[in-house]
Amino acid sequence: MRITILALGSTGDVAPCAALGGGLVRAGHQVRLATFENFASMARHNGLAFTCVEGDAQALVSAGSSSFARLLFGFINLARQYCSGFSAPELLETDLVLNQLPGGLFGWDLAEKAGVPHVALAYLPLLPTRAYPMMAFPRLFSALPGYNRLTYRLAAQVVWMYFQGPVNRWRASVLGLPPQKPGGRLEELGTAACPWLIGASPQLMSPQPDWPPEVTFTGYWYPSDDGWQPPVGLQRFIEEGAAPVFIGFGSMPVRDPAQATRTVLSALEQTGLRAVLHAGWAGLGGSNLPRNVFCIDYAPYGWLFPCMRGLVIHGGAGSVHFAARSGIPALVVPFAFDQFTWGLRFAELGNGPLPLPFKRLTAGRLARSLSSLVSDAKMRSRAEQLGAAVRREEGIPAAVRWVGAQVR
């Protein structure tokens, strides 16, 4: 079967889709990934055909790193650019569209033109539920009847209000299709018209009883680190003393990397801990680091996290799932988006302390959280139990079987 996967965002957004595509290729399918040009090598690594969508993931995330609203408007401003990328004729040579874009955008239209099914992909369910509001909406009013479910309807209307113009013009001029109905099709997500395949662990985010049966959890789609070998210096640093902690903010940029680095180093000085510091898009590190700190540009989380004593992460879906699978306690330092949700969930599970938002990050607060990570025996036990449960999940094989069942 020919499968088209649409995915945009940071490495944490695209890599699981590419990994899922690789699993589908191994199952005998032909898979094409349409995403930003800087992920072309990722597509090739997983055996996928590649269609380039013009854009810069780091610039998009940098523009919206302070709030969900800024990210949304940054995405909206590039809608015409994305329409151009998704106009590639080879994307219509498909039997199935798998779509990671928010709200199923662009995928609905390509699937309609090709006359094939459309499936939404996600790492965090954004379906209406009575249990909690849409992310970016305050939980202060959750006790009000109907409030939680209403937030999802409002979010869908706002998204479609801004996208309907570019999408409908693209449908008419490129796809030769009539305009979508006034409210769009966002309310059809998670129905028989568009099943929702969730690449998340049910250990971390439980399915809600008011979700429809067309919502399927498979477990996370972990990118492979096969063949990667640690640099000699990193391996030596890990082995030459007490197990270090990991500190890194992944694809989250910061306005003042030098100040963020000083905050981290001061906290480490207060605790006396050794640390592996991930530079990431935040640009942490620099010269003249103390001997108890080793800075890296990259190491696969699947290899690195189990070697650590504690983890400090930004709380994207990828870092959260790798942390959970490692069995190591983790502190989430959320910046925006779903990271606050994951941070609260880790604390609820006893897998880490309460999240420490980056805007409130100080050396003293980080030091106290680090001390809790490495000294709380109950927290470590809970992390080990969670890790054992998550390691039993087979996200990619389960998703591949689900796709095959849909085809049959």
Contacts in CASP RR format, 6 or more apart in sequence:
PFRMAT RR
TARGET T0000
AUTHOR 0000-0000-0000
METHOD contacts of the structure
MODEL  1
MRITILALGSTGDVAPCAALGGGLVRAGHQVRLATFENFASMARHNGLAF
TCVEGDAQALVSAGSSSFARLLFGFINLARQYCSGFSAPELLETDLVLNQ
LPGGLFGWDLAEKAGVPHVALAYLPLLPTRAYPMMAFPRLFSALPGYNRL
TYRLAAQVVWMYFQGPVNRWRASVLGLPPQKPGGRLEELGTAACPWLIGA
SPQLMSPQPDWPPEVTFTGYWYPSDDGWQPPVGLQRFIEEGAAPVFIGFG
SMPVRDPAQATRTVLSALEQTGLRAVLHAGWAGLGGSNLPRNVFCIDYAP
YGWLFPCMRGLVIHGGAGSVHFAARSGIPALVVPFAFDQFTWGLRFAELG
NGPLPLPFKRLTAGRLARSLSSLVSDAKMRSRAEQLGAAVRREEGIPAAV
RWVGAQVR
1 29 0 8 1.000
1 30 0 8 1.000
1 95 0 8 1.000
1 96 0 8 1.000
1 404 0 8 1.000
1 407 0 8 1.000
2 29 0 8 1.000
2 30 0 8 1.000
2 31 0 8 1.000
2 32 0 8 1.000
2 93 0 8 1.000
2 94 0 8 1.000
2 95 0 8 1.000
2 96 0 8 1.000
3 21 0 8 1.000
3 24 0 8 1.000
3 29 0 8 1.000
3 30 0 8 1.000
3 31 0 8 1.000
3 32 0 8 1.000
3 94 0 8 1.000
3 95 0 8 1.000
3 96 0 8 1.000
3 97 0 8 1.000
3 98 0 8 1.000
3 403 0 8 1.000
4 31 0 8 1.000
4 32 0 8 1.000
4 34 0 8 1.000
4 91 0 8 1.000
4 94 0 8 1.000
4 96 0 8 1.000
4 97 0 8 1.000
4 98 0 8 1.000
4 110 0 8 1.000
5 17 0 8 1.000
5 18 0 8 1.000
5 20 0 8 1.000
5 21 0 8 1.000
5 31 0 8 1.000
5 32 0 8 1.000
5 33 0 8 1.000
5 34 0 8 1.000
5 48 0 8 1.000
5 98 0 8 1.000
5 99 0 8 1.000
5 100 0 8 1.000
5 121 0 8 1.000
6 34 0 8 1.000
6 35 0 8 1.000
6 86 0 8 1.000
6 97 0 8 1.000
6 98 0 8 1.000
6 99 0 8 1.000
6 100 0 8 1.000
6 101 0 8 1.000
6 106 0 8 1.000
6 107 0 8 1.000
6 110 0 8 1.000
7 13 0 8 1.000
7 14 0 8 1.000
7 17 0 8 1.000
7 18 0 8 1.000
7 33 0 8 1.000
7 34 0 8 1.000
7 35 0 8 1.000
7 100 0 8 1.000
7 101 0 8 1.000
7 121 0 8 1.000
8 14 0 8 1.000
8 35 0 8 1.000
8 36 0 8 1.000
8 53 0 8 1.000
8 57 0 8 1.000
8 82 0 8 1.000
8 100 0 8 1.000
8 101 0 8 1.000
9 35 0 8 1.000
9 36 0 8 1.000
9 57 0 8 1.000
9 60 0 8 1.000
9 61 0 8 1.000
10 57 0 8 1.000
10 58 0 8 1.000
10 61 0 8 1.000
10 251 0 8 1.000
11 39 0 8 1.000
11 57 0 8 1.000
11 251 0 8 1.000
12 251 0 8 1.000
12 316 0 8 1.000
12 317 0 8 1.000
12 318 0 8 1.000
13 57 0 8 1.000
13 100 0 8 1.000
13 123 0 8 1.000
14 35 0 8 1.000
14 36 0 8 1.000
14 39 0 8 1.000
14 42 0 8 1.000
14 57 0 8 1.000
14 100 0 8 1.000
15 42 0 8 1.000
15 223 0 8 1.000
16 123 0 8 1.000
16 199 0 8 1.000
16 220 0 8 1.000
16 221 0 8 1.000
16 222 0 8 1.000
16 223 0 8 1.000
16 317 0 8 1.000
16 318 0 8 1.000
17 33 0 8 1.000
17 35 0 8 1.000
17 98 0 8 1.000
17 100 0 8 1.000
17 121 0 8 1.000
17 221 0 8 1.000
18 33 0 8 1.000
18 39 0 8 1.000
18 42 0 8 1.000
18 43 0 8 1.000
18 45 0 8 1.000
18 46 0 8 1.000
18 48 0 8 1.000
18 223 0 8 1.000
19 46 0 8 1.000
19 221 0 8 1.000
19 222 0 8 1.000
19 223 0 8 1.000
19 224 0 8 1.000
19 396 0 8 1.000
20 98 0 8 1.000
20 121 0 8 1.000
20 221 0 8 1.000
20 396 0 8 1.000
20 399 0 8 1.000
20 400 0 8 1.000
21 31 0 8 1.000
21 33 0 8 1.000
21 46 0 8 1.000
21 48 0 8 1.000
22 31 0 8 1.000
22 46 0 8 1.000
22 47 0 8 1.000
22 48 0 8 1.000
22 396 0 8 1.000
23 46 0 8 1.000
23 396 0 8 1.000
23 397 0 8 1.000
23 400 0 8 1.000
24 31 0 8 1.000
24 400 0 8 1.000
24 403 0 8 1.000
25 31 0 8 1.000
25 46 0 8 1.000
25 47 0 8 1.000
25 48 0 8 1.000
26 400 0 8 1.000
27 400 0 8 1.000
27 404 0 8 1.000
29 403 0 8 1.000
30 49 0 8 1.000
31 47 0 8 1.000
31 48 0 8 1.000
31 49 0 8 1.000
32 48 0 8 1.000
32 49 0 8 1.000
32 50 0 8 1.000
32 51 0 8 1.000
32 90 0 8 1.000
32 91 0 8 1.000
32 94 0 8 1.000
33 39 0 8 1.000
33 42 0 8 1.000
33 43 0 8 1.000
33 46 0 8 1.000
33 48 0 8 1.000
33 49 0 8 1.000
33 50 0 8 1.000
33 51 0 8 1.000
34 50 0 8 1.000
34 51 0 8 1.000
34 52 0 8 1.000
34 53 0 8 1.000
34 85 0 8 1.000
34 86 0 8 1.000
34 88 0 8 1.000
34 91 0 8 1.000
35 43 0 8 1.000
35 50 0 8 1.000
35 51 0 8 1.000
35 53 0 8 1.000
36 52 0 8 1.000
36 53 0 8 1.000
36 54 0 8 1.000
36 55 0 8 1.000
36 56 0 8 1.000
36 57 0 8 1.000
37 52 0 8 1.000
37 53 0 8 1.000
37 54 0 8 1.000
37 55 0 8 1.000
38 56 0 8 1.000
38 57 0 8 1.000
39 57 0 8 1.000
40 50 0 8 1.000
40 52 0 8 1.000
43 49 0 8 1.000
43 50 0 8 1.000
44 50 0 8 1.000
49 90 0 8 1.000
51 85 0 8 1.000
51 88 0 8 1.000
51 90 0 8 1.000
51 91 0 8 1.000
52 85 0 8 1.000
53 81 0 8 1.000
53 82 0 8 1.000
53 85 0 8 1.000
53 86 0 8 1.000
54 81 0 8 1.000
54 84 0 8 1.000
54 85 0 8 1.000
55 78 0 8 1.000
55 81 0 8 1.000
57 251 0 8 1.000
58 251 0 8 1.000
58 253 0 8 1.000
58 281 0 8 1.000
60 71 0 8 1.000
60 74 0 8 1.000
60 75 0 8 1.000
60 78 0 8 1.000
61 71 0 8 1.000
61 251 0 8 1.000
61 252 0 8 1.000
61 253 0 8 1.000
61 281 0 8 1.000
62 253 0 8 1.000
62 281 0 8 1.000
63 70 0 8 1.000
63 71 0 8 1.000
63 74 0 8 1.000
64 70 0 8 1.000
64 71 0 8 1.000
64 74 0 8 1.000
64 336 0 8 1.000
65 71 0 8 1.000
65 252 0 8 1.000
65 253 0 8 1.000
65 335 0 8 1.000
65 336 0 8 1.000
66 335 0 8 1.000
66 336 0 8 1.000
67 136 0 8 1.000
67 336 0 8 1.000
68 135 0 8 1.000
68 136 0 8 1.000
68 336 0 8 1.000
68 337 0 8 1.000
69 136 0 8 1.000
71 336 0 8 1.000
71 337 0 8 1.000
72 158 0 8 1.000
72 159 0 8 1.000
72 162 0 8 1.000
73 162 0 8 1.000
75 102 0 8 1.000
76 162 0 8 1.000
76 163 0 8 1.000
79 162 0 8 1.000
79 163 0 8 1.000
79 166 0 8 1.000
79 167 0 8 1.000
80 166 0 8 1.000
82 106 0 8 1.000
83 106 0 8 1.000
83 166 0 8 1.000
83 167 0 8 1.000
83 169 0 8 1.000
83 170 0 8 1.000
83 174 0 8 1.000
86 106 0 8 1.000
86 107 0 8 1.000
86 110 0 8 1.000
86 170 0 8 1.000
87 170 0 8 1.000
87 174 0 8 1.000
91 110 0 8 1.000
92 110 0 8 1.000
92 113 0 8 1.000
92 114 0 8 1.000
93 114 0 8 1.000
94 110 0 8 1.000
94 114 0 8 1.000
94 116 0 8 1.000
95 116 0 8 1.000
95 407 0 8 1.000
96 116 0 8 1.000
96 117 0 8 1.000
96 119 0 8 1.000
96 403 0 8 1.000
96 406 0 8 1.000
96 407 0 8 1.000
97 107 0 8 1.000
97 110 0 8 1.000
97 111 0 8 1.000
97 114 0 8 1.000
97 116 0 8 1.000
97 117 0 8 1.000
97 118 0 8 1.000
97 119 0 8 1.000
98 119 0 8 1.000
98 121 0 8 1.000
98 197 0 8 1.000
98 403 0 8 1.000
99 105 0 8 1.000
99 106 0 8 1.000
99 107 0 8 1.000
99 108 0 8 1.000
99 118 0 8 1.000
99 119 0 8 1.000
99 120 0 8 1.000
99 121 0 8 1.000
100 120 0 8 1.000
100 121 0 8 1.000
100 122 0 8 1.000
101 107 0 8 1.000
102 126 0 8 1.000
102 159 0 8 1.000
103 120 0 8 1.000
103 126 0 8 1.000
103 156 0 8 1.000
103 159 0 8 1.000
103 186 0 8 1.000
103 189 0 8 1.000
104 118 0 8 1.000
104 120 0 8 1.000
104 186 0 8 1.000
104 189 0 8 1.000
104 194 0 8 1.000
105 159 0 8 1.000
105 163 0 8 1.000
105 167 0 8 1.000
106 167 0 8 1.000
107 118 0 8 1.000
108 118 0 8 1.000
108 180 0 8 1.000
108 185 0 8 1.000
108 194 0 8 1.000
109 167 0 8 1.000
109 170 0 8 1.000
109 171 0 8 1.000
109 175 0 8 1.000
109 177 0 8 1.000
109 180 0 8 1.000
110 118 0 8 1.000
110 175 0 8 1.000
111 117 0 8 1.000
111 118 0 8 1.000
112 118 0 8 1.000
112 175 0 8 1.000
112 177 0 8 1.000
113 175 0 8 1.000
113 176 0 8 1.000
113 177 0 8 1.000
117 406 0 8 1.000
118 193 0 8 1.000
118 194 0 8 1.000
119 194 0 8 1.000
119 195 0 8 1.000
119 196 0 8 1.000
119 197 0 8 1.000
119 403 0 8 1.000
119 406 0 8 1.000
120 189 0 8 1.000
120 190 0 8 1.000
120 194 0 8 1.000
120 195 0 8 1.000
120 196 0 8 1.000
120 197 0 8 1.000
121 196 0 8 1.000
121 197 0 8 1.000
121 199 0 8 1.000
122 196 0 8 1.000
122 197 0 8 1.000
122 198 0 8 1.000
122 199 0 8 1.000
122 200 0 8 1.000
123 198 0 8 1.000
123 199 0 8 1.000
123 200 0 8 1.000
123 220 0 8 1.000
123 317 0 8 1.000
123 318 0 8 1.000
123 321 0 8 1.000
124 135 0 8 1.000
124 198 0 8 1.000
124 200 0 8 1.000
124 205 0 8 1.000
124 317 0 8 1.000
124 338 0 8 1.000
124 341 0 8 1.000
124 342 0 8 1.000
125 196 0 8 1.000
125 198 0 8 1.000
125 200 0 8 1.000
125 205 0 8 1.000
125 207 0 8 1.000
125 208 0 8 1.000
125 211 0 8 1.000
125 215 0 8 1.000
126 134 0 8 1.000
126 135 0 8 1.000
126 152 0 8 1.000
127 152 0 8 1.000
127 189 0 8 1.000
127 190 0 8 1.000
127 196 0 8 1.000
127 208 0 8 1.000
127 211 0 8 1.000
127 212 0 8 1.000
127 215 0 8 1.000
128 148 0 8 1.000
128 149 0 8 1.000
128 152 0 8 1.000
128 153 0 8 1.000
128 210 0 8 1.000
129 148 0 8 1.000
129 149 0 8 1.000
129 152 0 8 1.000
129 208 0 8 1.000
129 210 0 8 1.000
129 211 0 8 1.000
130 146 0 8 1.000
130 148 0 8 1.000
130 149 0 8 1.000
130 208 0 8 1.000
130 210 0 8 1.000
131 148 0 8 1.000
131 208 0 8 1.000
131 210 0 8 1.000
132 139 0 8 1.000
132 142 0 8 1.000
132 148 0 8 1.000
133 139 0 8 1.000
133 141 0 8 1.000
133 142 0 8 1.000
133 147 0 8 1.000
133 148 0 8 1.000
133 151 0 8 1.000
133 152 0 8 1.000
134 151 0 8 1.000
134 152 0 8 1.000
134 154 0 8 1.000
134 155 0 8 1.000
135 337 0 8 1.000
135 338 0 8 1.000
135 340 0 8 1.000
135 341 0 8 1.000
136 155 0 8 1.000
136 337 0 8 1.000
137 151 0 8 1.000
137 154 0 8 1.000
137 155 0 8 1.000
141 147 0 8 1.000
142 148 0 8 1.000
153 187 0 8 1.000
156 186 0 8 1.000
156 187 0 8 1.000
157 183 0 8 1.000
159 186 0 8 1.000
160 183 0 8 1.000
160 184 0 8 1.000
160 186 0 8 1.000
164 179 0 8 1.000
164 180 0 8 1.000
164 182 0 8 1.000
164 183 0 8 1.000
164 184 0 8 1.000
167 180 0 8 1.000
168 179 0 8 1.000
168 180 0 8 1.000
171 177 0 8 1.000
171 178 0 8 1.000
171 179 0 8 1.000
171 180 0 8 1.000
172 178 0 8 1.000
172 179 0 8 1.000
185 193 0 8 1.000
185 194 0 8 1.000
188 194 0 8 1.000
189 196 0 8 1.000
190 196 0 8 1.000
190 211 0 8 1.000
190 212 0 8 1.000
190 214 0 8 1.000
190 215 0 8 1.000
191 212 0 8 1.000
191 214 0 8 1.000
192 214 0 8 1.000
194 214 0 8 1.000
195 214 0 8 1.000
195 215 0 8 1.000
195 216 0 8 1.000
195 406 0 8 1.000
196 214 0 8 1.000
196 215 0 8 1.000
196 216 0 8 1.000
197 216 0 8 1.000
197 218 0 8 1.000
197 399 0 8 1.000
197 402 0 8 1.000
197 403 0 8 1.000
198 205 0 8 1.000
198 215 0 8 1.000
198 216 0 8 1.000
198 217 0 8 1.000
198 218 0 8 1.000
198 219 0 8 1.000
199 217 0 8 1.000
199 218 0 8 1.000
199 219 0 8 1.000
199 220 0 8 1.000
199 221 0 8 1.000
199 395 0 8 1.000
199 399 0 8 1.000
200 217 0 8 1.000
200 219 0 8 1.000
200 220 0 8 1.000
200 317 0 8 1.000
200 321 0 8 1.000
201 217 0 8 1.000
201 219 0 8 1.000
201 220 0 8 1.000
201 321 0 8 1.000
201 324 0 8 1.000
201 390 0 8 1.000
201 393 0 8 1.000
202 217 0 8 1.000
202 219 0 8 1.000
203 324 0 8 1.000
203 386 0 8 1.000
203 389 0 8 1.000
203 390 0 8 1.000
203 393 0 8 1.000
204 320 0 8 1.000
204 321 0 8 1.000
204 324 0 8 1.000
204 342 0 8 1.000
204 345 0 8 1.000
204 349 0 8 1.000
204 390 0 8 1.000
205 217 0 8 1.000
205 345 0 8 1.000
207 215 0 8 1.000
207 217 0 8 1.000
216 402 0 8 1.000
218 393 0 8 1.000
218 395 0 8 1.000
218 396 0 8 1.000
218 398 0 8 1.000
218 399 0 8 1.000
218 402 0 8 1.000
219 393 0 8 1.000
219 394 0 8 1.000
219 395 0 8 1.000
219 398 0 8 1.000
219 399 0 8 1.000
220 317 0 8 1.000
220 318 0 8 1.000
220 321 0 8 1.000
220 325 0 8 1.000
220 390 0 8 1.000
220 393 0 8 1.000
220 395 0 8 1.000
221 395 0 8 1.000
221 396 0 8 1.000
221 399 0 8 1.000
222 302 0 8 1.000
222 321 0 8 1.000
222 322 0 8 1.000
222 325 0 8 1.000
222 395 0 8 1.000
222 396 0 8 1.000
223 300 0 8 1.000
225 300 0 8 1.000
225 302 0 8 1.000
225 303 0 8 1.000
228 299 0 8 1.000
228 300 0 8 1.000
228 303 0 8 1.000
230 299 0 8 1.000
230 303 0 8 1.000
233 294 0 8 1.000
234 276 0 8 1.000
234 294 0 8 1.000
234 296 0 8 1.000
234 299 0 8 1.000
237 244 0 8 1.000
237 274 0 8 1.000
237 276 0 8 1.000
237 294 0 8 1.000
238 244 0 8 1.000
238 276 0 8 1.000
238 307 0 8 1.000
241 274 0 8 1.000
242 274 0 8 1.000
242 309 0 8 1.000
243 274 0 8 1.000
243 307 0 8 1.000
243 308 0 8 1.000
243 309 0 8 1.000
244 273 0 8 1.000
244 274 0 8 1.000
244 275 0 8 1.000
244 276 0 8 1.000
244 292 0 8 1.000
244 294 0 8 1.000
244 308 0 8 1.000
244 309 0 8 1.000
245 273 0 8 1.000
245 274 0 8 1.000
245 275 0 8 1.000
245 276 0 8 1.000
245 308 0 8 1.000
245 309 0 8 1.000
245 310 0 8 1.000
245 311 0 8 1.000
245 312 0 8 1.000
245 370 0 8 1.000
245 373 0 8 1.000
245 374 0 8 1.000
246 275 0 8 1.000
246 276 0 8 1.000
246 278 0 8 1.000
246 304 0 8 1.000
246 305 0 8 1.000
246 308 0 8 1.000
246 310 0 8 1.000
246 311 0 8 1.000
246 312 0 8 1.000
246 313 0 8 1.000
247 264 0 8 1.000
247 275 0 8 1.000
247 276 0 8 1.000
247 277 0 8 1.000
247 278 0 8 1.000
247 284 0 8 1.000
247 312 0 8 1.000
248 277 0 8 1.000
248 278 0 8 1.000
248 280 0 8 1.000
248 282 0 8 1.000
248 284 0 8 1.000
248 312 0 8 1.000
248 313 0 8 1.000
248 314 0 8 1.000
249 278 0 8 1.000
249 280 0 8 1.000
249 281 0 8 1.000
249 282 0 8 1.000
249 284 0 8 1.000
249 313 0 8 1.000
249 314 0 8 1.000
249 333 0 8 1.000
249 335 0 8 1.000
249 358 0 8 1.000
250 278 0 8 1.000
250 280 0 8 1.000
250 281 0 8 1.000
250 282 0 8 1.000
250 313 0 8 1.000
250 314 0 8 1.000
250 319 0 8 1.000
251 280 0 8 1.000
251 281 0 8 1.000
251 314 0 8 1.000
252 281 0 8 1.000
252 282 0 8 1.000
252 314 0 8 1.000
252 335 0 8 1.000
252 358 0 8 1.000
253 281 0 8 1.000
253 282 0 8 1.000
253 283 0 8 1.000
254 260 0 8 1.000
254 282 0 8 1.000
254 283 0 8 1.000
254 358 0 8 1.000
257 282 0 8 1.000
257 283 0 8 1.000
257 284 0 8 1.000
257 285 0 8 1.000
260 282 0 8 1.000
260 284 0 8 1.000
260 361 0 8 1.000
261 277 0 8 1.000
261 283 0 8 1.000
261 284 0 8 1.000
261 285 0 8 1.000
261 286 0 8 1.000
262 363 0 8 1.000
263 361 0 8 1.000
263 362 0 8 1.000
263 363 0 8 1.000
263 366 0 8 1.000
264 275 0 8 1.000
264 277 0 8 1.000
264 284 0 8 1.000
264 363 0 8 1.000
264 366 0 8 1.000
265 289 0 8 1.000
265 290 0 8 1.000
265 293 0 8 1.000
266 363 0 8 1.000
266 364 0 8 1.000
266 367 0 8 1.000
267 363 0 8 1.000
267 364 0 8 1.000
267 366 0 8 1.000
267 367 0 8 1.000
267 370 0 8 1.000
268 274 0 8 1.000
268 275 0 8 1.000
268 290 0 8 1.000
268 292 0 8 1.000
268 293 0 8 1.000
268 367 0 8 1.000
268 370 0 8 1.000
269 290 0 8 1.000
270 363 0 8 1.000
270 364 0 8 1.000
270 367 0 8 1.000
271 367 0 8 1.000
271 370 0 8 1.000
271 371 0 8 1.000
271 374 0 8 1.000
272 292 0 8 1.000
273 292 0 8 1.000
273 309 0 8 1.000
273 370 0 8 1.000
273 374 0 8 1.000
274 292 0 8 1.000
274 293 0 8 1.000
275 292 0 8 1.000
275 293 0 8 1.000
275 294 0 8 1.000
276 293 0 8 1.000
276 294 0 8 1.000
276 295 0 8 1.000
276 296 0 8 1.000
276 299 0 8 1.000
276 304 0 8 1.000
276 308 0 8 1.000
277 284 0 8 1.000
277 285 0 8 1.000
277 289 0 8 1.000
277 293 0 8 1.000
277 294 0 8 1.000
277 295 0 8 1.000
277 296 0 8 1.000
278 284 0 8 1.000
278 295 0 8 1.000
278 296 0 8 1.000
278 297 0 8 1.000
278 299 0 8 1.000
279 285 0 8 1.000
279 286 0 8 1.000
279 295 0 8 1.000
279 296 0 8 1.000
279 297 0 8 1.000
280 297 0 8 1.000
284 295 0 8 1.000
285 293 0 8 1.000
285 295 0 8 1.000
286 295 0 8 1.000
289 295 0 8 1.000
301 318 0 8 1.000
301 319 0 8 1.000
301 322 0 8 1.000
301 323 0 8 1.000
301 326 0 8 1.000
302 322 0 8 1.000
302 325 0 8 1.000
302 326 0 8 1.000
305 311 0 8 1.000
305 322 0 8 1.000
305 323 0 8 1.000
305 325 0 8 1.000
305 326 0 8 1.000
305 328 0 8 1.000
306 326 0 8 1.000
306 327 0 8 1.000
306 328 0 8 1.000
308 326 0 8 1.000
308 328 0 8 1.000
309 328 0 8 1.000
309 373 0 8 1.000
309 374 0 8 1.000
310 328 0 8 1.000
310 329 0 8 1.000
310 330 0 8 1.000
310 331 0 8 1.000
310 370 0 8 1.000
310 373 0 8 1.000
310 374 0 8 1.000
311 323 0 8 1.000
311 326 0 8 1.000
311 328 0 8 1.000
311 329 0 8 1.000
311 330 0 8 1.000
311 331 0 8 1.000
311 373 0 8 1.000
312 330 0 8 1.000
312 331 0 8 1.000
312 333 0 8 1.000
312 366 0 8 1.000
312 369 0 8 1.000
312 370 0 8 1.000
312 373 0 8 1.000
313 319 0 8 1.000
313 320 0 8 1.000
313 323 0 8 1.000
313 330 0 8 1.000
313 331 0 8 1.000
313 332 0 8 1.000
313 333 0 8 1.000
314 332 0 8 1.000
314 333 0 8 1.000
314 334 0 8 1.000
314 335 0 8 1.000
314 339 0 8 1.000
314 358 0 8 1.000
315 332 0 8 1.000
315 333 0 8 1.000
315 334 0 8 1.000
315 339 0 8 1.000
315 342 0 8 1.000
315 343 0 8 1.000
316 337 0 8 1.000
316 338 0 8 1.000
316 339 0 8 1.000
316 342 0 8 1.000
317 338 0 8 1.000
317 342 0 8 1.000
320 330 0 8 1.000
320 332 0 8 1.000
320 342 0 8 1.000
320 343 0 8 1.000
320 346 0 8 1.000
321 390 0 8 1.000
323 330 0 8 1.000
323 346 0 8 1.000
323 351 0 8 1.000
324 330 0 8 1.000
324 346 0 8 1.000
324 351 0 8 1.000
324 386 0 8 1.000
324 387 0 8 1.000
324 390 0 8 1.000
325 387 0 8 1.000
325 390 0 8 1.000
325 391 0 8 1.000
326 387 0 8 1.000
327 383 0 8 1.000
327 384 0 8 1.000
327 386 0 8 1.000
327 387 0 8 1.000
327 388 0 8 1.000
328 383 0 8 1.000
329 351 0 8 1.000
329 352 0 8 1.000
329 373 0 8 1.000
329 374 0 8 1.000
329 376 0 8 1.000
329 379 0 8 1.000
329 380 0 8 1.000
329 382 0 8 1.000
329 383 0 8 1.000
330 346 0 8 1.000
330 351 0 8 1.000
330 352 0 8 1.000
330 373 0 8 1.000
330 383 0 8 1.000
331 352 0 8 1.000
331 353 0 8 1.000
331 355 0 8 1.000
331 356 0 8 1.000
331 369 0 8 1.000
331 370 0 8 1.000
331 372 0 8 1.000
331 373 0 8 1.000
332 339 0 8 1.000
332 342 0 8 1.000
332 343 0 8 1.000
332 346 0 8 1.000
332 352 0 8 1.000
332 355 0 8 1.000
332 356 0 8 1.000
333 355 0 8 1.000
333 356 0 8 1.000
333 357 0 8 1.000
333 358 0 8 1.000
333 361 0 8 1.000
334 340 0 8 1.000
334 342 0 8 1.000
334 343 0 8 1.000
334 355 0 8 1.000
334 357 0 8 1.000
334 358 0 8 1.000
335 357 0 8 1.000
335 358 0 8 1.000
339 355 0 8 1.000
340 355 0 8 1.000
340 357 0 8 1.000
343 355 0 8 1.000
344 354 0 8 1.000
344 355 0 8 1.000
346 352 0 8 1.000
346 355 0 8 1.000
347 353 0 8 1.000
347 354 0 8 1.000
347 355 0 8 1.000
349 382 0 8 1.000
349 386 0 8 1.000
350 378 0 8 1.000
350 379 0 8 1.000
350 382 0 8 1.000
350 383 0 8 1.000
351 379 0 8 1.000
351 382 0 8 1.000
351 383 0 8 1.000
351 386 0 8 1.000
352 372 0 8 1.000
352 373 0 8 1.000
352 379 0 8 1.000
352 382 0 8 1.000
352 383 0 8 1.000
353 369 0 8 1.000
353 372 0 8 1.000
353 373 0 8 1.000
353 379 0 8 1.000
356 365 0 8 1.000
356 366 0 8 1.000
356 369 0 8 1.000
372 379 0 8 1.000
373 379 0 8 1.000
END
